[in-house]
Every structure is written in C-alpha cells, then in structure tokens.
C-alpha cells in the first residue's frame, strides 16, 4: 500500500512550486523508503524548476537530505529499518566501465529507484537527482542511502548530500590540494565556501576568496579564506598573482560555472597549476581559450562531478570531522524553514541572502 505524504512539486517551467499530495510506493527489490528529517534548498532544485536540467515535468524537488530508513525492499543488505542516513545521488553500480576500471567516483550508471512516485491522480513524478526529498517520505535505491553517525543533526548532515560535498570534494578530491599550497575559489556561495573549507582541511596556507558580494566574502573568511577579492572592484587575476609572489595560485576553483569566471580561474593559476570547474554552467554556454595558452601553461583542467566523491567513504568521514569539531557543518545552515517556505527560499538564494535554507520536517 502506498504512503500518502506532502511534497514540493514543480509542475512547469518557471512556475512557482506547489505543495501536493504524493503517493510513495512500498519499496521493491533493492529500494528503500526514507522518512525525511531535513532537506537543504539547493540551487540545483531551482535549475530543475527553471528547466535548466531537462523538461521532464512534473518534478518532485529536493535532494540534499538526511533521514531514517522506514522500509526496505527485497535483497537490501546495506541498510536496515531505523538506520540514520544521508541521501546521495551517486549510488555506484559496480559494473559500468568506470567502476570496472577502479574509478567508481565516475560511475556512469548510478542506481535510482525503479518504481515511480506519483501525484494523487497517478501522474508520474521525476524526482530531482533521483531523490525527491522535499517530501515527508521518499523512495530511493538503497545504494542512495549512506549511513552516518546519528549524533550529527539532520539539518547539517543532510547538506553533505550535494552542495557541501561538491565543494569539499572539488578541493580535496578533484583539485588534490596539498599542504602548503595556494588556492583561489571563485564564487562564495554554499559550494564555494565548502571548497574553501576543504582547502583548509587539506592544509592550504593561502586561500583566496573571490566574489562580487562583500557579504559573501565575509562568509568566506569564516570558512577559512585568508584573503578576499571583490572582483567587481579589482581584477581578480592580478590580485591573486599579487598574493602569490606574482606566480598565480596552485589550484583555482570555479564555483560559479560561467565562462568569464572560468577564464579568470584559468589565468589566475600558476604554471602547471590545476583549474577545477564545480559550478554548473547553463546549456549553451561556451568557453574559448587560445590553444597556445592551454598548451603553454601546462597543468590540468578538470570538471568536478559531485566533488568526485564516494559517498560511502566521504560522508561518514566528514560527519566524523564535524563531530570532532574540525569541520563546521552548522555554519552552512542560514535558516531552517517549513515545507511551504521553499519558494521564498529560492528567492533568498537567488539574491545571495543565504548559504542554505533547510526544510525541517517538524516545522
């Protein structure tokens, strides 16, 4: 028998989200139903609402979530009823060509639930990133459930499910920041500040935050930035070079996803430095760089998918660091809200007023 719950749905491009009755089926083989405790309002959800991902409306939004396993289907062994989990959108398959090469962080065939959640009239929903967690319960593949220490509060722990992991992983996994290196992060929203925090964890000694908002630059200092550059007032490339003995930084991270910002990151790095794009560009954007510069500057240009993480490895590690007082997940939570406040939270996020609004299901 299906569970009947309330959830946030985007019915058409650009239209305000609505709270709808959602039917969540009992879990089938390999699936789990999770009681959602908290879910962050991520920019990716706004991309879904605006048609920036695809046009497979209606969408059940929400994906950056933590909760408790309520039911499991046949054959599920990795989680059990009552387990406290953070949901992930990289449930590695173990069989695709990336997994077989020993690179499961690039898994090309990640698992999602086979069954569909629906509206009350039977209309099938497309869950954001295969999760759909702006709902009291959601159906996922069991591999999308990552067990973590239940001492971590869900409003903070759930943020590992997307933005925080993307940023931390961009620095530690993709950018491979080393002790003593210099790092510049372009864009100081949730993902950019997580990249700054990741660079600090990795031992970077010079961490330069770049943004056009002084408010966001102050947030960045709280996460570990040693220097800030307002790129509306100062050429960020020249400023970064001035802060790195004229050489440029070892790692430049574009957490915006805009060609102009990527170009700044490209030219702000040292010879043989690394450029990482973790900000998500919109369809149609193009990057043009002189081939001689790409060749002559050496180093590497990488995109970072989900911070190149392995949820089973990285989520518990970051929760442990949080519980040890070494990684401040709480600082990413700007406010906690109710399910009916998601549309307003999108507006606050668009204006740059919050790092993360988090839906908490007891509100």
C-alpha positions as CSV (number, residue, x, y, z in Angstrom):
1,X,0.0,0.0,0.0
2,X,1.4,3.4,-1.0
3,X,2.3,6.0,1.6
4,X,0.4,9.4,1.2
5,X,2.6,12.4,2.0
6,X,3.0,16.0,1.2
7,X,5.8,17.2,-1.2
8,X,7.1,20.2,-3.2
9,X,6.4,19.9,-6.9
10,X,7.5,22.0,-9.9
11,X,4.7,21.5,-12.5
12,X,6.0,23.7,-15.3
13,X,9.0,25.8,-16.3
14,X,9.3,28.9,-14.1
15,X,6.0,28.4,-12.3
16,X,6.0,28.7,-8.5
17,X,6.3,25.4,-6.8
18,X,3.3,23.9,-5.1
19,X,2.7,21.5,-2.2
20,X,1.0,18.4,-3.5
21,X,-0.1,15.0,-2.2
22,X,2.5,12.4,-3.2
23,X,2.0,8.7,-3.3
24,X,5.1,6.8,-2.3
25,X,5.0,3.0,-3.1
26,X,6.3,0.3,-0.8
27,X,9.9,-0.4,-1.7
28,X,10.6,-3.0,-4.3
29,X,13.7,-5.1,-4.7
30,X,16.8,-3.0,-3.9
31,X,14.8,0.0,-2.8
32,X,14.2,1.9,0.4
33,X,11.7,4.3,1.8
34,X,13.2,7.0,3.9
35,X,11.5,9.3,6.4
36,X,13.0,12.7,5.6
37,X,14.1,14.8,8.6
38,X,15.6,17.7,6.8
39,X,16.4,18.8,3.2
40,X,18.5,21.7,2.0
41,X,17.3,24.1,-0.6
42,X,20.0,23.7,-3.3
43,X,20.5,25.8,-6.5
44,X,20.1,22.6,-8.5
45,X,16.4,22.4,-7.4
46,X,16.0,25.9,-8.8
47,X,17.7,24.7,-12.0
48,X,15.0,21.9,-12.2
49,X,12.2,24.4,-11.7
50,X,13.6,26.6,-14.4
51,X,14.0,23.8,-16.9
52,X,17.8,24.0,-16.8
53,X,18.3,20.3,-16.3
54,X,15.6,18.8,-18.5
55,X,11.9,19.2,-19.2
56,X,10.6,16.0,-17.7
57,X,7.9,17.8,-15.6
58,X,6.4,17.5,-13.0
59,X,9.4,17.3,-10.7
60,X,9.4,16.3,-7.1
61,X,12.1,18.6,-5.8
62,X,14.7,18.2,-3.1
63,X,17.8,16.0,-2.8
64,X,20.1,17.4,-0.1
65,X,18.7,15.4,2.7
66,X,19.0,13.2,5.8
67,X,16.5,11.0,7.5
68,X,15.7,7.5,8.8
69,X,15.1,4.3,6.8
70,X,11.4,3.4,7.2
71,X,11.2,0.3,5.0
72,X,13.4,-1.7,2.7
73,X,12.7,-4.0,-0.2
74,X,13.8,-7.5,-1.1
75,X,17.5,-8.1,-1.2
76,X,18.6,-4.9,0.6
77,X,21.5,-5.6,2.9
78,X,23.4,-2.3,3.1
79,X,20.8,-0.5,5.3
80,X,18.1,-1.6,7.7
81,X,14.9,0.0,9.1
82,X,15.9,2.6,11.7
83,X,19.3,3.5,10.1
84,X,20.1,7.2,10.0
85,X,21.2,8.1,6.5
86,X,22.3,10.9,4.3
87,X,20.9,10.5,0.8
88,X,23.3,10.6,-2.2
89,X,22.9,10.7,-6.0
90,X,25.9,8.5,-6.7
91,X,24.8,5.0,-5.9
92,X,27.6,3.3,-7.7
93,X,26.7,0.3,-9.8
94,X,29.9,-1.6,-9.7
95,X,29.6,-2.8,-13.2
96,X,29.9,0.1,-15.6
97,X,33.2,0.8,-17.4
98,X,34.2,3.4,-14.8
99,X,33.6,1.1,-11.9
100,X,35.4,-1.8,-13.6
101,X,38.4,0.4,-14.1
102,X,38.5,1.1,-10.4
103,X,37.1,4.6,-10.7
104,X,33.6,4.3,-9.0
105,X,33.7,8.1,-8.3
106,X,32.9,8.4,-12.0
107,X,30.2,5.7,-12.1
108,X,28.2,6.2,-15.3
109,X,25.2,4.1,-14.3
110,X,24.3,5.1,-10.8
111,X,21.3,3.4,-9.3
112,X,17.9,5.0,-8.8
113,X,14.6,3.5,-7.6
114,X,12.8,1.5,-10.3
115,X,9.3,2.5,-9.2
116,X,7.9,5.9,-9.7
117,X,6.3,8.2,-7.1
118,X,3.2,9.8,-8.3
119,X,0.7,12.6,-7.7
120,X,-2.7,11.6,-6.3
121,X,-4.1,11.3,-9.8
122,X,-1.4,8.9,-10.9
123,X,0.8,11.4,-12.8
124,X,4.4,10.1,-12.5
125,X,6.9,12.4,-10.9
126,X,10.6,12.9,-11.8
127,X,12.5,13.1,-8.5
128,X,15.3,15.7,-8.5
129,X,18.6,13.8,-8.9
130,X,16.7,10.6,-8.4
131,X,15.9,11.5,-4.8
132,X,12.9,13.9,-4.4
133,X,13.3,14.8,-0.8
134,X,11.1,17.8,-0.3
135,X,8.6,15.3,1.0
136,X,7.8,13.6,4.3
137,X,8.9,10.3,2.8
138,X,10.7,9.4,-0.4
139,X,11.6,6.3,-2.4
140,X,15.2,5.7,-3.4
141,X,17.5,2.9,-4.4
142,X,19.1,1.5,-1.2
143,X,22.5,2.4,-2.6
144,X,21.5,6.1,-2.3
145,X,21.4,5.7,1.5
146,X,24.7,6.3,3.2
147,X,24.8,5.5,6.9
148,X,26.4,8.2,9.2
149,X,26.7,8.8,12.9
150,X,23.2,9.8,14.2
151,X,24.8,12.3,16.5
152,X,25.0,14.7,13.6
153,X,21.8,16.8,13.3
154,X,19.9,16.2,10.0
155,X,19.7,19.9,9.1
156,X,23.5,20.0,8.9
157,X,24.3,16.4,7.9
158,X,21.9,16.4,5.0
159,X,23.9,19.2,3.3
160,X,26.6,16.6,2.6
161,X,24.2,15.1,0.1
162,X,25.1,17.7,-2.5
163,X,26.5,21.2,-2.1
164,X,28.9,20.8,0.7
165,X,30.3,17.5,-0.7
166,X,30.6,19.1,-4.1
167,X,32.7,21.9,-2.7
168,X,34.8,20.0,-0.3
169,X,35.4,17.3,-2.9
170,X,36.4,19.9,-5.6
171,X,39.2,20.9,-3.4
172,X,40.3,17.6,-1.8
173,X,39.4,15.0,-4.4
174,X,39.4,16.8,-7.8
175,X,41.9,19.6,-7.1
176,X,44.1,17.4,-4.9
177,X,45.0,20.4,-2.7
178,X,48.3,19.7,-0.8
179,X,49.7,21.1,2.4
180,X,51.3,24.5,1.9
181,X,49.6,25.2,-1.5
182,X,47.7,28.3,-2.5
183,X,44.1,28.1,-3.6
184,X,41.7,30.6,-5.2
185,X,37.9,30.0,-5.1
186,X,35.7,32.0,-7.4
187,X,32.2,32.3,-6.1
188,X,31.5,32.1,-2.4
189,X,28.0,30.6,-2.1
190,X,27.5,27.3,-0.4
191,X,29.6,25.2,-2.8
192,X,32.4,27.8,-2.9
193,X,32.6,28.2,0.8
194,X,32.7,24.4,1.1
195,X,35.6,24.4,-1.3
196,X,37.3,26.9,1.0
197,X,36.6,24.7,4.0
198,X,38.0,21.7,2.1
199,X,41.2,23.6,1.1
200,X,41.7,24.5,4.8
201,X,41.2,20.9,5.8
202,X,43.8,19.8,3.2
203,X,46.4,22.2,4.7
204,X,46.4,25.0,2.1
205,X,48.2,28.1,3.6
206,X,46.9,30.7,1.2
207,X,43.2,30.6,0.4
208,X,41.9,33.5,-1.7
209,X,38.1,34.0,-1.9
210,X,36.7,35.9,-5.0
211,X,33.2,37.2,-5.3
212,X,31.3,40.4,-6.1
213,X,29.5,40.5,-2.8
214,X,31.2,41.8,0.3
215,X,28.7,39.8,2.4
216,X,29.7,36.6,0.8
217,X,33.4,37.4,1.1
218,X,32.9,37.8,4.9
219,X,31.2,34.4,4.9
220,X,34.2,33.0,3.1
221,X,36.6,34.3,5.8
222,X,34.6,32.4,8.4
223,X,35.2,29.2,6.5
224,X,39.0,29.7,6.2
225,X,39.7,32.3,3.5
226,X,43.0,34.1,4.3
227,X,42.4,36.8,1.7
228,X,39.4,38.2,-0.2
229,X,39.0,39.9,-3.5
230,X,35.9,41.7,-4.7
231,X,36.1,41.1,-8.4
232,X,33.6,43.9,-9.1
233,X,36.2,46.4,-7.8
234,X,39.5,44.6,-8.5
235,X,41.0,42.5,-11.3
236,X,41.0,39.1,-9.6
237,X,43.7,37.6,-11.8
238,X,46.1,40.4,-10.9
239,X,45.1,40.4,-7.2
240,X,45.7,36.6,-7.0
241,X,49.1,37.0,-8.6
242,X,50.0,39.7,-6.2
243,X,49.1,37.5,-3.3
244,X,51.2,34.6,-4.7
245,X,54.5,36.3,-5.4
246,X,53.4,37.1,-8.9
247,X,53.0,33.4,-9.9
248,X,49.4,32.6,-9.5
249,X,47.7,30.0,-7.3
250,X,48.4,26.3,-7.3
251,X,44.7,25.4,-7.6
252,X,41.9,27.7,-9.0
253,X,38.3,26.5,-8.4
254,X,35.4,28.0,-10.4
255,X,32.3,27.5,-8.2
256,X,30.2,29.7,-10.4
257,X,30.0,27.9,-13.7
258,X,30.2,30.9,-16.0
259,X,32.7,31.2,-19.0
260,X,34.0,34.6,-17.8
261,X,34.7,33.3,-14.3
262,X,36.3,30.1,-15.7
263,X,38.6,32.3,-17.8
264,X,39.7,34.2,-14.8
265,X,40.4,31.0,-12.9
266,X,42.4,29.7,-15.9
267,X,44.7,32.8,-16.0
268,X,44.9,33.1,-12.2
269,X,46.7,29.8,-11.7
270,X,50.5,29.2,-11.6
271,X,52.2,27.3,-14.5
272,X,51.4,23.6,-14.1
273,X,48.6,24.6,-11.7
274,X,45.1,23.0,-11.6
275,X,41.8,24.5,-12.7
276,X,38.6,22.9,-11.3
277,X,35.1,23.7,-12.5
278,X,32.5,22.7,-10.0
279,X,29.9,25.4,-10.7
280,X,27.2,24.2,-13.1
281,X,27.0,26.1,-16.4
282,X,23.7,26.5,-18.2
283,X,23.1,24.9,-21.6
284,X,24.6,27.0,-24.5
285,X,27.5,28.4,-22.6
286,X,30.8,28.1,-24.4
287,X,34.4,28.6,-23.3
288,X,37.0,30.0,-25.7
289,X,40.7,29.9,-24.8
290,X,43.8,30.3,-27.0
291,X,45.2,26.9,-27.7
292,X,48.8,28.1,-27.1
293,X,47.8,29.2,-23.6
294,X,46.1,25.8,-22.9
295,X,49.3,24.1,-24.1
296,X,51.8,26.5,-22.7
297,X,50.5,26.8,-19.2
298,X,50.6,23.1,-18.6
299,X,48.8,21.7,-15.6
300,X,45.3,20.4,-15.8
301,X,41.7,21.5,-16.4
302,X,39.1,19.3,-14.7
303,X,35.4,19.3,-14.1
304,X,34.3,18.0,-10.7
305,X,31.2,15.8,-10.6
306,X,29.8,15.7,-7.1
307,X,33.2,16.6,-5.8
308,X,34.5,13.3,-7.3
309,X,33.2,11.7,-4.1
310,X,32.5,8.2,-2.9
311,X,29.5,8.8,-0.5
312,X,30.3,5.6,1.4
313,X,33.8,6.9,2.1
314,X,33.4,10.6,2.3
315,X,30.1,11.2,4.1
316,X,31.0,9.3,7.2
317,X,34.5,10.9,7.2
318,X,33.1,14.4,7.1
319,X,30.5,13.7,9.7
320,X,33.3,12.4,12.0
321,X,35.3,15.6,11.4
322,X,32.2,17.6,12.2
323,X,31.6,15.7,15.5
324,X,35.3,16.2,16.4
325,X,34.8,20.0,15.9
326,X,37.1,20.1,12.9
327,X,34.6,20.8,10.2
328,X,31.7,23.3,10.9
329,X,28.7,21.9,9.0
330,X,26.4,24.0,11.1
331,X,27.8,27.2,9.6
332,X,26.3,26.4,6.3
333,X,22.8,26.5,7.7
334,X,21.5,30.1,7.3
335,X,17.9,29.2,8.4
336,X,15.5,26.4,9.0
337,X,12.1,26.6,7.3
338,X,8.9,24.6,6.7
339,X,7.9,22.8,3.6
340,X,5.7,25.7,2.5
341,X,8.6,28.2,2.5
342,X,10.6,26.6,-0.4
343,X,9.6,29.2,-3.0
344,X,10.6,32.1,-0.7
345,X,13.9,30.3,0.0
346,X,14.6,30.1,-3.8
347,X,14.2,33.9,-3.9
348,X,16.6,34.4,-0.9
349,X,19.1,32.1,-2.6
350,X,18.8,33.9,-5.9
351,X,19.5,37.2,-4.1
352,X,22.5,35.8,-2.3
353,X,21.0,36.3,1.2
354,X,21.5,32.8,2.4
355,X,24.1,30.0,2.2
356,X,21.4,27.3,2.8
357,X,17.8,27.4,3.8
358,X,17.0,23.9,5.2
359,X,13.5,22.4,5.3
360,X,13.0,20.7,8.7
361,X,10.0,18.4,8.8
362,X,8.9,19.2,12.4
363,X,8.3,22.9,11.3
